[in-house]
Amino acid sequence: MKGLVFFLCIIVLLVLAVAVGSQNDAVISVNYLIAKTEMTIASLIAIAVGLGVVVGVLAVLSSW
């Protein structure tokens, strides 16, 4: 039962992310350490969330 609730929460979060991402289609300029690029806000949010998930998983696995 706990796994089902977790799965449903993940699905709800993904649906919300797609809804927010579809509304943010403006192109912005992103300056980072060695370069500059242009991308949509939705892409930038997806990259930031993906990096956050990877860092979080690595932090949990390193302490386990």
N, CA, C and O atoms as a DFTB+ gen file, in Angstrom:
256 C
 N C O
     1  1       0.819      -1.193       0.000
     2  2       0.000       0.000       0.000
     3  2       0.869       1.264       0.000
     4  3       0.557       2.246      -0.674
     5  1       1.963       1.218       0.770
     6  2       2.857       2.372       0.832
     7  2       3.483       2.644      -0.540
     8  3       3.653       3.799      -0.931
     9  1       3.818       1.591      -1.254
    10  2       4.396       1.740      -2.585
    11  2       3.415       2.353      -3.570
    12  3       3.807       3.140      -4.432
    13  1       2.139       1.997      -3.449
    14  2       1.115       2.546      -4.329
    15  2       0.932       4.043      -4.094
    16  3       0.799       4.810      -5.047
    17  1       0.926       4.454      -2.843
    18  2       0.794       5.875      -2.514
    19  2       1.994       6.645      -3.048
    20  3       1.837       7.732      -3.604
    21  1       3.176       6.096      -2.885
    22  2       4.391       6.733      -3.399
    23  2       4.320       6.871      -4.919
    24  3       4.648       7.923      -5.467
    25  1       3.894       5.815      -5.591
    26  2       3.777       5.825      -7.049
    27  2       2.769       6.876      -7.507
    28  3       3.028       7.599      -8.469
    29  1       1.633       6.968      -6.837
    30  2       0.624       7.962      -7.189
    31  2       1.138       9.385      -6.967
    32  3       0.833      10.282      -7.753
    33  1       1.908       9.594      -5.914
    34  2       2.500      10.915      -5.668
    35  2       3.470      11.292      -6.781
    36  3       3.498      12.443      -7.217
    37  1       4.249      10.347      -7.234
    38  2       5.188      10.595      -8.330
    39  2       4.434      10.951      -9.608
    40  3       4.826      11.872     -10.325
    41  1       3.360      10.229      -9.892
    42  2       2.562      10.509     -11.085
    43  2       1.963      11.916     -11.017
    44  3       1.983      12.650     -12.005
    45  1       1.434      12.288      -9.856
    46  2       0.854      13.626      -9.692
    47  2       1.919      14.697      -9.894
    48  3       1.661      15.707     -10.549
    49  1       3.104      14.492      -9.344
    50  2       4.185      15.464      -9.513
    51  2       4.621      15.581     -10.974
    52  3       4.910      16.679     -11.448
    53  1       4.667      14.467     -11.679
    54  2       5.038      14.511     -13.092
    55  2       3.994      15.252     -13.923
    56  3       4.340      16.020     -14.821
    57  1       2.723      15.023     -13.624
    58  2       1.657      15.729     -14.343
    59  2       1.747      17.233     -14.079
    60  3       1.598      18.038     -14.998
    61  1       1.988      17.607     -12.828
    62  2       2.146      19.025     -12.504
    63  2       3.356      19.629     -13.214
    64  3       3.294      20.760     -13.695
    65  1       4.442      18.884     -13.281
    66  2       5.643      19.380     -13.952
    67  2       5.394      19.596     -15.441
    68  3       5.859      20.583     -16.010
    69  1       4.672      18.688     -16.068
    70  2       4.354      18.844     -17.488
    71  2       3.436      20.044     -17.698
    72  3       3.600      20.793     -18.661
    73  1       2.475      20.225     -16.803
    74  2       1.555      21.363     -16.921
    75  2       2.297      22.689     -16.777
    76  3       2.063      23.618     -17.551
    77  1       3.174      22.780     -15.809
    78  2       3.948      24.012     -15.615
    79  2       4.915      24.217     -16.776
    80  3       5.072      25.335     -17.267
    81  1       5.551      23.161     -17.207
    82  2       6.505      23.260     -18.308
    83  2       5.866      23.682     -19.613
    84  3       6.481      24.404     -20.398
    85  1       4.653      23.246     -19.854
    86  2       3.987      23.622     -21.099
    87  2       3.585      25.094     -21.103
    88  3       3.403      25.678     -22.172
    89  1       3.445      25.694     -19.943
    90  2       3.091      27.107     -19.853
    91  2       4.319      28.020     -19.934
    92  3       4.176      29.215     -20.195
    93  1       5.500      27.489     -19.718
    94  2       6.732      28.285     -19.704
    95  2       7.550      28.007     -20.960
    96  3       8.546      27.286     -20.907
    97  1       7.137      28.572     -22.082
    98  2       7.853      28.325     -23.327
    99  2       8.700      29.519     -23.777
   100  3       9.167      29.556     -24.916
   101  1       8.894      30.475     -22.901
   102  2       9.716      31.642     -23.235
   103  2      11.192      31.246     -23.292
   104  3      11.652      30.408     -22.517
   105  1      11.917      31.854     -24.210
   106  2      13.347      31.585     -24.350
   107  2      14.105      32.599     -23.499
   108  3      13.859      33.803     -23.570
   109  1      15.035      32.082     -22.692
   110  2      15.844      32.947     -21.840
   111  2      17.316      32.697     -22.122
   112  3      17.686      31.656     -22.665
   113  1      18.141      33.645     -21.754
   114  2      19.583      33.523     -21.901
   115  2      20.160      33.058     -20.568
   116  3      19.906      33.665     -19.528
   117  1      20.939      31.978     -20.606
   118  2      21.521      31.407     -19.394
   119  2      23.031      31.589     -19.451
   120  3      23.687      31.081     -20.361
   121  1      23.581      32.310     -18.486
   122  2      25.026      32.502     -18.376
   123  2      25.557      31.572     -17.297
   124  3      25.133      31.657     -16.145
   125  1      26.465      30.700     -17.649
   126  2      27.114      29.867     -16.654
   127  2      28.616      30.052     -16.751
   128  3      29.085      30.870     -17.543
   129  1      29.360      29.330     -15.985
   130  2      30.768      29.614     -15.742
   131  2      31.598      29.834     -17.010
   132  3      32.372      30.789     -17.073
   133  1      31.454      28.977     -18.011
   134  2      32.341      29.074     -19.166
   135  2      31.638      29.445     -20.469
   136  3      32.302      29.610     -21.492
   137  1      30.325      29.578     -20.456
   138  2      29.628      29.857     -21.710
   139  2      28.286      30.533     -21.444
   140  3      27.908      30.810     -20.306
   141  1      27.593      30.784     -22.539
   142  2      26.266      31.390     -22.481
   143  2      25.403      30.673     -23.511
   144  3      25.858      30.405     -24.623
   145  1      24.169      30.365     -23.153
   146  2      23.276      29.676     -24.075
   147  2      21.859      30.193     -23.908
   148  3      21.537      30.856     -22.922
   149  1      21.028      29.887     -24.872
   150  2      19.620      30.240     -24.792
   151  2      18.802      28.962     -24.772
   152  3      19.037      28.049     -25.563
   153  1      17.840      28.905     -23.863
   154  2      16.963      27.735     -23.752
   155  2      15.629      28.175     -23.176
   156  3      15.492      29.286     -22.663
   157  1      14.654      27.293     -23.268
   158  2      13.343      27.617     -22.713
   159  2      13.373      27.453     -21.195
   160  3      14.209      26.734     -20.645
   161  1      12.454      28.127     -20.542
   162  2      12.368      28.027     -19.081
   163  2      12.053      26.593     -18.671
   164  3      12.574      26.103     -17.669
   165  1      11.201      25.919     -19.442
   166  2      10.840      24.536     -19.125
   167  2      12.071      23.628     -19.161
   168  3      12.228      22.760     -18.303
   169  1      12.937      23.827     -20.147
   170  2      14.158      23.022     -20.235
   171  2      15.077      23.286     -19.053
   172  3      15.656      22.358     -18.488
   173  1      15.207      24.541     -18.687
   174  2      16.059      24.895     -17.555
   175  2      15.532      24.283     -16.259
   176  3      16.309      23.772     -15.452
   177  1      14.225      24.334     -16.058
   178  2      13.629      23.729     -14.861
   179  2      13.852      22.222     -14.863
   180  3      14.177      21.645     -13.825
   181  1      13.679      21.574     -16.024
   182  2      13.872      20.127     -16.112
   183  2      15.318      19.740     -15.799
   184  3      15.560      18.753     -15.105
   185  1      16.267      20.506     -16.303
   186  2      17.679      20.224     -16.028
   187  2      17.980      20.405     -14.545
   188  3      18.666      19.578     -13.944
   189  1      17.474      21.478     -13.957
   190  2      17.723      21.736     -12.533
   191  2      17.111      20.648     -11.654
   192  3      17.742      20.197     -10.698
   193  1      15.896      20.228     -11.970
   194  2      15.253      19.164     -11.188
   195  2      16.001      17.847     -11.369
   196  3      16.204      17.111     -10.404
   197  1      16.407      17.551     -12.590
   198  2      17.158      16.323     -12.845
   199  2      18.475      16.284     -12.085
   200  3      18.830      15.258     -11.506
   201  1      19.201      17.400     -12.085
   202  2      20.452      17.461     -11.325
   203  2      20.194      17.331      -9.826
   204  3      20.969      16.697      -9.110
   205  1      19.111      17.930      -9.357
   206  2      18.756      17.808      -7.942
   207  2      18.448      16.378      -7.547
   208  3      18.834      15.930      -6.467
   209  1      17.753      15.659      -8.420
   210  2      17.444      14.253      -8.144
   211  2      18.721      13.429      -8.106
   212  3      18.897      12.593      -7.220
   213  1      19.606      13.659      -9.054
   214  2      20.866      12.900      -9.094
   215  2      21.693      13.166      -7.841
   216  3      22.205      12.227      -7.231
   217  1      21.829      14.420      -7.452
   218  2      22.592      14.760      -6.247
   219  2      21.933      14.151      -5.010
   220  3      22.626      13.638      -4.131
   221  1      20.612      14.201      -4.934
   222  2      19.902      13.621      -3.797
   223  2      20.087      12.118      -3.698
   224  3      20.313      11.587      -2.611
   225  1      19.991      11.431      -4.829
   226  2      20.178       9.976      -4.832
   227  2      21.606       9.628      -4.446
   228  3      21.828       8.697      -3.672
   229  1      22.573      10.359      -4.973
   230  2      23.970      10.094      -4.612
   231  2      24.223      10.351      -3.130
   232  3      24.986       9.618      -2.501
   233  1      23.603      11.367      -2.571
   234  2      23.771      11.656      -1.145
   235  2      23.173      10.548      -0.289
   236  3      23.758      10.153       0.720
   237  1      22.017      10.050      -0.685
   238  2      21.380       8.971       0.079
   239  2      22.189       7.687      -0.050
   240  3      22.393       6.983       0.939
   241  1      22.647       7.378      -1.250
   242  2      23.393       6.141      -1.448
   243  2      24.762       6.175      -0.773
   244  3      25.252       5.138      -0.326
   245  1      25.380       7.341      -0.692
   246  2      26.697       7.414      -0.066
   247  2      26.614       7.235       1.449
   248  3      27.566       6.760       2.069
   249  1      25.487       7.611       2.047
   250  2      25.351       7.447       3.497
   251  2      24.754       6.101       3.865
   252  3      24.705       5.752       5.045
   253  1      24.307       5.350       2.898
   254  2      23.675       4.069       3.163
   255  2      24.710       3.035       3.231
   256  3      24.400       1.863       3.447
